[in-house]
Each structure stands twice: as C-alpha cells, then as structure tokens.
Amino acid sequence: MCATPTRDVEATLSQIQLLEAHGADIIRVAIDSRKDVEALKSLRQETDAVLVVDLQESYRLVEQVAPLVQKVRYNPGHLHHHQKNVPVRDKVAFLVDQCGAHNCAIRIGVNFGSLDPEKKEAGESPIESALASVREHIEFMDQLSFSQFLVSLKSSDPNAVIEINRRFHKEHPEIPVHLGVTEAGMLPLGEIKTRVAFENLIPFGVGDTIRVSLTLPFEEKYRELEIGRKILADIRDGRFRSVPRFEHSGLNIISCPSCSRVENTAFVELAQQVKEMSQFAEKYDITIAVMGCRVNGPGETDDADIGLWCAPNHVNLKRGEESLGVYPYDEILERVRQELQNLVEERFQGTTAAVPR
Ligand code: SF4
C-alpha cells in the first residue's frame, strides 16, 4: 500500500516503483477527493502496476476511478457516512454498475474498527457483526448479479482474524479472501501477529491475496513485502513458528500501517516514541492504539485502553470510547505517560510501575 499522499504524484509514483521493485503484485492507493483522482490519472500514465483503490467514504468517485484501476475496495462501515438518505444497497448498486462497466473487481473490505453502526449495535460480538455485514453485502452482489468480487475481514487481533476467516471460508468456500492483520503495528510484534494469522489460515486453504500492515517510515514500506514473502515461503516449506493461538500477554501496542491519509508525518515517529516510553508498563495487560488519521482513528481506538489518533496539528487522546481531549504533538507523549501510569495504578491496585522521567 502506498503511504504517501496520493495527490503528491512524484512521491506516490516513487512509492509504487519501490513496492514493485520488491515484488508487489497489487498496489493500493487511497482516493478521497477529486484532486486524488487527478493524481491517479497522472499515475496511470506513468505505471502499468496493478492498482487497487481504497474508496472509503467517497464512493461516488468510483465513476472516475474504475476506468483507471483493476480493483476497488469499499468498506461497508463507511458507506453510511455520506448521503445518509440514499440506501446502502443503492450505493453498492452504483459501485457495481461502474466497476462492471470497466471490468474492475471489487473487494468488500470489512474492518473491526469501522463496522457498520447498525450491525455493531445488533451483533453479540465484533465477529458476529462483521459476519452479518459481509453476508448482507454478498447478498447485494448476488441480487446485482456481480461475481467479480472478494472479501476481507480484518482485525488487529490475530486470533479474531483466524476465527472469522475460518468461519467465513466454511460458509463461502467459493468466495476469494484477502487476508491481513490490520494495524499489526511495529516490528517485531507486528510480524509475529501477521505470521500467527497466516500460518493458521493459509495451510488450510484460506486466503487468496495477502497484505502485511506494519508501521514503518515511507521509505521502508518495502519491508512489508519482504516479510510477507518470507512468511509465505516458510509456510510453503513447512517452517512454522507459531503456536496455534496468539498467546501474547503484557503491553500490546497497535498502530496503523500509515497510508496516504496520514494527517501529519510525525505519526510514525510518535508511534515509535509511544512504544519506547511505555516500556515501564510492559508486563501489564494494556492495549494502546496509535492511529494516523480521522478516517479510521476514532473507531479503531474505541477498543483500546488508551487511544491516540492524529490530526494535522494535534493528537486526540482517548480512554476506550471516552475522549480525554486534544494535545499538541510536543505535549502528547508526556500526557500518554501520565494516563498509562494512572491506568496501571487503577487497574493493578497496589502495584506502581516506575515511570521514567
Ligand atoms: S488509520 Fe488512517 S492513516 Fe492509518 S492506515 Fe488507516 S486510513 Fe491510513
């Protein structure tokens, strides 16, 4: 996936070339605005790479995008945001019409951090809500007689990725699946989470395309490909590293892989600083999520104990679903340190972690 802003054609083209040079078969770019579409037109003239566009909320842009790319990804959880009076089925029909006219495939990309609000409310768990959402959209595809689609069901929890993809594959073995652990975070844990999920799915015939999502500086995004190919080679040769379940305990830091929507490039450094600062709490079962933008940040941080999501000039801080306010980039780290210390004291009464100053 390109992490550069799509409208920066030069930077995005060099990111595409970097990923191609390291063996990417499919490269994803995000499109949110007409400026991004104009940039995509320029990119298309410069590269023959197989491109997939992530549409998120701006589903109507598919009209300009579908002629230019091989695949479009939409998130059922994001189709509710724009044009609230238009039924979701009509929006999907529009996507299908445009993609069908240009021989463009569709990925129905369900993400635990941005579930369809109705399904989230009605479901007993994120897994049930996500399955209900994907079932509804498969039904739309059937009604619209569109068969050139695949599905992805992603979570930042590898055990959830394993469970939901196994269940989905059992229900629909005929539908191709794109696999990934979203917001797997930084190395080395990000690789371990991804490996555990892939090792427990791919040997059982689940998974047709893969993505490794790590928080890395833009110029090092190729490492996602190296790690993905290594995991595939290990699986092919029977070299398994994981136990059947991801049994990690202690501090868990989730961070998004960054993409063209990152609102301030300080995000990648902030994620690394949060990781280093929080080591004093490494033995406690606490999850911290650090996200790069407003598109997925607010939803993805809901399930974390402490959540940060980055805006252009400030960082939003949350405890679970509750907002704790916004802080400038040069103040947020100290504020997170205090919040983490408070959490350790409240939750693990009588224990006081030594906070480094
Ligand atoms: S949270 Fe935002 S910046 Fe990070 S990967 Fe998701 S869309 Fe991109």
Boltz pocket constraint, residues with backbone or C-beta under 6 A from the ligand:
constraints:
  - pocket:
      binder: B
      contacts: [[A, 256], [A, 257], [A, 258], [A, 259], [A, 260], [A, 261], [A, 262], [A, 263], [A, 291], [A, 292], [A, 293], [A, 294], [A, 295], [A, 296], [A, 297]]
      max_distance: 6.0
